[in-house]
Amino acid sequence: MADPTPGYGAEAGVRTVLLAGGRGERMGRLGAGRLKPLVPYGGSCRLIDFSLANARDSDLGEVLLLSQYEERLLMDDLHTVWNGGPSGFRVHFGPYDAAYRAAGRRVPEELPERDRPLERGTADALIRKADHVFGPRTRHVAVLHADHVYRFDYRPLIRRHIEERAALTVAYQRIDPRYVHLFGMVGFDREGRLTEFTEKPEHPTSDLVFAAFCVFDAAVLHRHLEALDGTGWRHDISRDVIPAMLAAGERIIGHRVEGHWEDIGTVERYHRAHLAMTRPDATLPVTALPRILAPGVSRGLVDRAPGVHRSVVPLGLANGGLVEESVVFPGARIGAGARVRRSVVLPGAVVPDGADVDSAVVLEDGFVQHIEPLPSAAR
């Protein structure tokens, strides 16, 4: 049975789990041949690095990875990047963790054979790996996702959850009503208790949405998972567990998330989020992002310089053309006379001489994945 490791999480009896099972099927060519959690973001990191950096900076000590799709590739990457650093923070790999610990700074040559069926959803991942999620000193379970872009200190949320003796504390945010149908809609009474939770409502009645990270009372969560297991459930936290807890009258409260939070579910949202970084009033500037990719290379928003206009670029960018309202990763090259507008250029990508790229993601192999341009009023 697993227990929290040293840090704030251990002191509070919190086990932090990170759900990272997405395949990125809605990302088009950007998601082909790569794990969605490892999709590069913002010229600085990968999608999964946000939740990991938030956990580390919240002094949670350790995060248990719950993954299955190409999990060896993901575990090798995270072990190399995140484990063994000076902070002591690490990613725990469940049934494979002993092999990674024994390998030290290297990756293990072999892993134990998988002895359990593939999980069928977020809640199924929790119950199938219950021996790693729940332990004698685990009183609370914090659940994070690997494809959300935000910086957040989890400690105030955890403290409030504990002080109010809640069965569940859900993070929520107010968003543009036009997009509520894409998320889990929530509603609260005057005392702040959850009264409504509807996953992807057809006709939204609120502009509040579940920000997809939360803290459960471990015993209550385990009880509901065991009750649902073996029934006709959909194996999902948002579609099964939270509605069951709400119907049972469990004490569920909300914690509002201020500032930038975004679910990167499609390549269109990925592209739109990058364009937002090029604005002077960006709610999540490049300086706030985890520095994981090429950490020794400085980068920033350049308003106007030779060959660059209002773009996030690395210092020393090999640029023979013009970059406008774009995000360019370290290691990319812009050819002579090329023009790049409203686009994302991934690390190692080369924009050929004389090319004209507009509203696109340029992949490492040079493929240009075009995105339907946003109306000018929405940019």
C-alpha positions as CSV (number, residue, x, y, z in Angstrom):
1,M,0.0,0.0,0.0
2,A,1.4,3.4,-1.0
3,D,1.6,6.5,1.2
4,P,2.5,10.1,0.5
5,T,6.2,10.9,0.4
6,P,7.8,13.8,2.3
7,G,6.5,17.3,1.7
8,Y,3.3,19.2,2.3
9,G,1.4,16.2,0.9
10,A,2.8,13.8,3.4
11,E,2.1,16.1,6.3
12,A,-1.5,16.5,5.2
13,G,-1.9,12.8,4.3
14,V,-2.5,13.7,0.6
15,R,-1.8,11.2,-2.2
16,T,-1.5,13.1,-5.5
17,V,-2.4,11.2,-8.7
18,L,-1.9,12.4,-12.3
19,L,-4.2,11.0,-14.9
20,A,-2.2,10.8,-18.2
21,G,-4.0,8.3,-20.4
22,G,-4.9,10.6,-23.4
23,R,-3.9,9.7,-26.9
24,G,-4.4,13.1,-28.5
25,E,-6.7,11.8,-31.2
26,R,-8.3,15.2,-31.7
27,M,-4.9,16.9,-32.2
28,G,-4.6,15.7,-35.8
29,R,-1.0,15.5,-37.1
30,L,0.2,17.3,-34.0
31,G,-0.8,14.3,-31.9
32,A,0.2,11.6,-34.4
33,G,3.2,9.6,-33.3
34,R,3.5,11.3,-29.9
35,L,1.9,11.1,-26.5
36,K,-0.5,13.9,-25.8
37,P,1.0,14.6,-22.4
38,L,4.3,15.3,-24.2
39,V,3.0,17.7,-26.8
40,P,5.3,20.7,-26.7
41,Y,3.8,23.9,-25.3
42,G,4.5,27.6,-25.2
43,G,8.1,27.4,-26.4
44,S,9.0,26.2,-23.0
45,C,7.6,22.8,-21.8
46,R,5.2,20.0,-22.5
47,L,1.5,19.8,-21.5
48,I,2.2,17.4,-18.6
49,D,4.8,19.6,-17.1
50,F,2.2,22.1,-15.9
51,S,0.6,19.8,-13.4
52,L,4.0,18.4,-12.3
53,A,5.4,21.9,-11.8
54,N,2.4,22.9,-9.9
55,A,2.7,19.9,-7.6
56,R,6.4,20.4,-7.1
57,D,5.9,24.1,-6.3
58,S,3.1,23.2,-3.9
59,D,5.5,21.0,-2.0
60,L,3.5,17.9,-2.6
61,G,6.7,15.8,-2.8
62,E,5.5,13.0,-5.2
63,V,2.9,12.4,-7.9
64,L,1.6,9.0,-8.8
65,L,1.3,8.6,-12.6
66,L,-1.8,6.8,-13.8
67,S,-1.2,6.0,-17.5
68,Q,-1.4,3.1,-20.0
69,Y,-1.0,4.3,-23.6
70,E,2.7,3.9,-24.5
71,E,3.3,4.2,-20.8
72,R,6.9,2.9,-21.0
73,L,7.8,5.8,-23.3
74,L,6.1,8.3,-20.9
75,M,7.6,6.8,-17.8
76,D,11.1,6.9,-19.2
77,D,10.7,10.5,-20.2
78,L,9.3,11.6,-16.9
79,H,11.9,9.7,-14.9
80,T,14.7,11.3,-16.9
81,V,13.3,14.8,-16.7
82,W,11.7,15.0,-13.2
83,N,13.2,12.4,-10.9
84,G,16.5,12.9,-9.0
85,G,16.4,16.7,-9.0
86,P,17.6,18.9,-6.0
87,S,14.0,19.5,-4.7
88,G,13.5,15.8,-4.0
89,F,10.2,15.9,-6.0
90,R,9.6,12.7,-8.0
91,V,7.0,10.9,-10.2
92,H,5.9,7.5,-8.8
93,F,5.3,4.8,-11.4
94,G,3.0,2.5,-9.5
95,P,3.8,-1.2,-10.1
96,Y,6.9,-0.2,-12.0
97,D,8.3,2.2,-9.5
98,A,10.7,-0.2,-7.8
99,A,12.4,-0.8,-11.2
100,Y,12.9,2.9,-11.8
101,R,14.2,3.5,-8.3
102,A,16.8,0.7,-8.8
103,A,17.9,2.2,-12.1
104,G,18.9,5.4,-10.4
105,R,19.4,8.2,-12.9
106,R,19.1,5.8,-15.8
107,V,16.0,4.1,-17.1
108,P,15.5,0.4,-16.3
109,E,16.4,-2.2,-19.0
110,E,13.3,-4.3,-18.2
111,L,10.0,-3.8,-16.4
112,P,7.7,-6.3,-14.8
113,E,5.0,-7.8,-17.0
114,R,1.7,-6.0,-16.8
115,D,-0.6,-8.1,-14.6
116,R,-3.8,-6.2,-14.9
117,P,-6.3,-5.3,-17.7
118,L,-6.2,-1.9,-19.4
119,E,-8.2,0.8,-17.6
120,R,-11.3,2.0,-19.3
121,G,-11.5,5.5,-17.9
122,T,-10.3,8.0,-15.2
123,A,-12.2,6.3,-12.4
124,D,-11.2,2.8,-13.5
125,A,-7.5,3.9,-13.3
126,L,-8.1,4.7,-9.6
127,I,-9.7,1.5,-8.7
128,R,-7.4,-0.8,-10.7
129,K,-4.3,0.8,-9.0
130,A,-6.0,1.2,-5.6
131,D,-3.0,-0.5,-3.9
132,H,-0.9,2.5,-5.0
133,V,-3.5,5.2,-4.6
134,F,-4.8,4.3,-1.1
135,G,-2.5,3.6,1.9
136,P,-2.7,3.6,5.7
137,R,-1.7,7.2,6.0
138,T,-3.5,8.4,2.9
139,R,-6.5,10.5,4.1
140,H,-7.0,12.6,1.0
141,V,-6.5,12.0,-2.8
142,A,-5.7,14.9,-5.1
143,V,-6.5,14.2,-8.7
144,L,-4.8,16.1,-11.5
145,H,-4.8,15.9,-15.3
146,A,-1.9,15.9,-17.8
147,D,-3.4,18.2,-20.5
148,H,-4.4,21.4,-18.7
149,V,-2.4,24.6,-19.0
150,Y,-2.3,26.6,-15.7
151,R,-0.1,27.6,-12.8
152,F,-1.6,27.0,-9.4
153,D,-0.7,26.5,-5.8
154,Y,-2.7,23.5,-4.6
155,R,-2.0,24.1,-0.9
156,P,-4.9,26.6,-0.2
157,L,-7.4,24.2,-1.9
158,I,-6.1,21.3,0.2
159,R,-6.2,23.3,3.4
160,R,-9.8,24.4,2.8
161,H,-10.8,20.8,1.9
162,I,-9.4,19.6,5.2
163,E,-10.7,22.4,7.4
164,E,-14.2,22.0,6.1
165,R,-14.1,18.2,6.4
166,A,-15.4,17.9,2.8
167,A,-15.9,14.6,1.0
168,L,-14.8,16.4,-2.2
169,T,-13.5,19.8,-3.1
170,V,-13.7,20.7,-6.8
171,A,-11.8,23.5,-8.5
172,Y,-14.0,25.6,-10.7
173,Q,-13.7,28.6,-12.9
174,R,-16.1,31.1,-14.6
175,I,-15.7,31.0,-18.4
176,D,-17.3,32.4,-21.5
177,P,-20.9,30.8,-21.6
178,R,-20.3,29.9,-25.2
179,Y,-17.8,27.2,-24.2
180,V,-19.6,25.7,-21.1
181,H,-21.0,22.8,-23.2
182,L,-17.4,21.5,-23.6
183,F,-16.9,21.0,-19.9
184,G,-18.5,19.8,-16.7
185,M,-20.9,22.5,-15.6
186,V,-21.2,23.1,-11.9
187,G,-23.6,25.0,-9.6
188,F,-23.4,25.9,-5.9
189,D,-25.8,27.0,-3.2
190,R,-25.2,30.1,-1.0
191,E,-23.1,28.1,1.4
192,G,-20.7,27.1,-1.4
193,R,-21.9,23.4,-1.5
194,L,-22.2,21.7,-4.9
195,T,-25.8,21.4,-6.1
196,E,-25.3,20.6,-9.8
197,F,-22.8,18.8,-11.9
198,T,-23.5,18.1,-15.5
199,E,-20.8,16.8,-17.9
200,K,-20.9,18.6,-21.2
201,P,-24.5,20.0,-20.9
202,E,-26.5,20.4,-24.1
203,H,-28.2,23.5,-22.8
204,P,-25.9,25.2,-20.1
205,T,-27.6,27.1,-17.4
206,S,-24.4,28.4,-15.7
207,D,-21.1,29.8,-16.7
208,L,-19.2,27.9,-14.0
209,V,-17.2,24.8,-15.0
210,F,-15.2,22.1,-13.3
211,A,-11.5,22.9,-13.7
212,A,-10.8,19.1,-13.6
213,F,-8.6,19.0,-10.5
214,C,-10.0,18.2,-7.1
215,V,-9.3,16.7,-3.7
216,F,-11.3,13.7,-2.4
217,D,-11.6,12.3,1.1
218,A,-9.8,9.0,0.5
219,A,-12.2,6.8,2.4
220,V,-15.3,8.3,0.7
221,L,-13.7,8.0,-2.7
222,H,-12.7,4.4,-2.2
223,R,-16.2,3.5,-1.0
224,H,-17.9,5.0,-4.0
225,L,-15.4,3.4,-6.4
226,E,-16.1,0.0,-4.9
227,A,-19.8,0.6,-5.1
228,L,-19.6,1.5,-8.8
229,D,-17.2,-1.2,-9.9
230,G,-18.9,-4.0,-11.6
231,T,-22.0,-2.0,-12.4
232,G,-23.0,-0.5,-15.8
233,W,-20.9,2.6,-15.1
234,R,-18.7,4.5,-17.6
235,H,-15.6,4.3,-15.5
236,D,-15.3,8.1,-15.3
237,I,-14.8,10.5,-12.5
238,S,-16.9,13.2,-13.9
239,R,-19.7,11.0,-15.4
240,D,-19.9,8.5,-12.5
241,V,-18.1,9.2,-9.3
242,I,-19.0,12.9,-8.7
243,P,-22.7,12.4,-9.7
244,A,-22.9,9.4,-7.4
245,M,-21.4,11.4,-4.5
246,L,-23.7,14.3,-5.2
247,A,-26.8,12.0,-5.3
248,A,-25.6,10.4,-2.0
249,G,-25.6,13.8,-0.3
250,E,-21.9,13.9,0.4
251,R,-20.4,17.2,1.4
252,I,-18.9,18.7,-1.8
253,I,-17.6,22.2,-1.9
254,G,-16.0,24.4,-4.6
255,H,-12.7,26.3,-4.7
256,R,-12.6,29.0,-7.3
257,V,-9.6,29.1,-9.7
258,E,-8.5,32.7,-10.5
259,G,-6.3,33.4,-13.5
260,H,-5.4,31.4,-16.6
261,W,-6.7,27.8,-16.9
262,E,-7.2,26.0,-20.2
263,D,-8.0,22.5,-21.3
264,I,-6.1,21.7,-24.4
265,G,-8.4,19.1,-26.0
266,T,-8.0,19.9,-29.7
267,V,-5.4,21.4,-32.0
268,E,-7.7,24.4,-32.5
269,R,-7.6,25.2,-28.8
270,Y,-3.8,24.5,-28.8
271,H,-3.3,27.0,-31.5
272,R,-5.7,29.6,-30.0
273,A,-3.9,29.4,-26.6
274,H,-0.6,30.1,-28.2
275,L,-1.9,33.1,-30.0
276,A,-3.0,34.5,-26.7
277,M,0.6,34.3,-25.4
278,T,1.6,36.9,-28.0
279,R,-0.6,39.6,-26.5
280,P,1.0,42.1,-24.1
281,D,-1.8,41.4,-21.6
282,A,-1.4,37.6,-21.8
283,T,-2.9,35.9,-18.7
284,L,-0.2,33.2,-18.9
285,P,3.0,34.7,-20.3
286,V,6.0,32.6,-21.3
287,T,7.8,33.7,-18.2
288,A,5.3,31.9,-16.0
289,L,5.7,28.5,-17.9
290,P,7.8,25.7,-16.5
291,R,11.3,25.8,-18.1
292,I,11.7,22.2,-19.3
293,L,12.7,22.3,-23.0
294,A,16.1,23.8,-23.6
295,P,16.2,25.2,-20.0
296,G,19.4,27.1,-20.6
297,V,17.9,29.2,-23.5
298,S,16.3,32.5,-22.7
299,R,13.0,33.3,-24.4
300,G,10.4,36.0,-24.2
301,L,7.7,38.1,-25.9
302,V,9.4,40.4,-28.4
303,D,7.1,43.4,-29.3
304,R,9.3,44.6,-32.2
305,A,12.8,43.8,-33.4
306,P,14.4,43.0,-36.7
307,G,12.5,40.1,-38.2
308,V,10.1,39.7,-35.2
309,H,6.8,41.4,-34.3
310,R,4.8,40.6,-31.2
311,S,6.0,37.0,-30.9
312,V,7.4,34.6,-28.3
313,V,10.9,33.6,-29.5
314,P,14.1,32.1,-28.1
315,L,17.3,34.2,-27.7
316,G,19.5,33.5,-30.8
317,L,16.7,32.3,-33.0
318,A,18.0,31.5,-36.5
319,N,15.7,33.8,-38.3
320,G,16.1,34.9,-41.9
321,G,12.5,36.0,-42.4
322,L,9.7,37.7,-40.6
323,V,7.9,36.2,-37.5
324,E,4.6,37.9,-36.6
325,E,2.2,37.0,-33.7
326,S,3.7,33.6,-33.4
327,V,5.3,31.2,-30.9
328,V,8.7,29.8,-32.0
329,F,10.4,27.0,-29.9
330,P,14.1,26.8,-29.3
331,G,15.9,24.9,-32.0
332,A,13.5,26.0,-34.8
333,R,14.8,27.8,-37.9
334,I,13.1,30.4,-40.1
335,G,14.5,30.5,-43.7
336,A,15.5,33.5,-45.7
337,G,12.6,35.6,-46.9
338,A,10.0,33.3,-45.1
339,R,7.0,34.8,-43.3
340,V,5.4,33.2,-40.3
341,R,2.1,34.7,-39.0
342,R,-0.2,33.5,-36.3
343,S,1.5,30.2,-36.0
344,V,3.4,27.8,-33.7
345,V,6.8,26.5,-34.8
346,L,7.9,23.4,-32.9
347,P,11.4,22.6,-31.7
348,G,13.6,21.5,-34.6
349,A,11.2,22.6,-37.3
350,V,12.6,24.4,-40.3
351,V,10.5,26.9,-42.3
352,P,11.9,26.8,-45.8
353,D,13.3,29.9,-47.6
354,G,10.5,32.0,-49.0
355,A,7.7,30.1,-47.4
356,D,4.5,31.9,-46.3
357,V,3.0,30.2,-43.2
358,D,-0.2,31.6,-41.7
359,S,-2.5,30.2,-39.0
360,A,-0.7,26.9,-38.6
361,V,1.4,24.5,-36.5
362,V,4.7,23.7,-38.1
363,L,5.8,20.2,-36.9
364,E,9.3,18.9,-36.4
365,D,9.4,17.2,-39.8
366,G,8.3,20.4,-41.6
367,F,4.7,19.4,-42.0
368,V,2.4,22.5,-41.9
369,Q,-0.8,21.7,-40.0
370,H,-3.2,24.5,-41.0
371,I,-5.8,25.8,-38.5
372,E,-9.0,27.6,-39.5
373,P,-8.2,31.3,-38.8
374,L,-10.0,33.0,-36.0
375,P,-12.3,35.9,-36.9
376,S,-10.3,39.2,-36.4
377,A,-12.5,40.2,-33.5
378,A,-11.7,37.0,-31.6
379,R,-7.9,37.2,-31.9
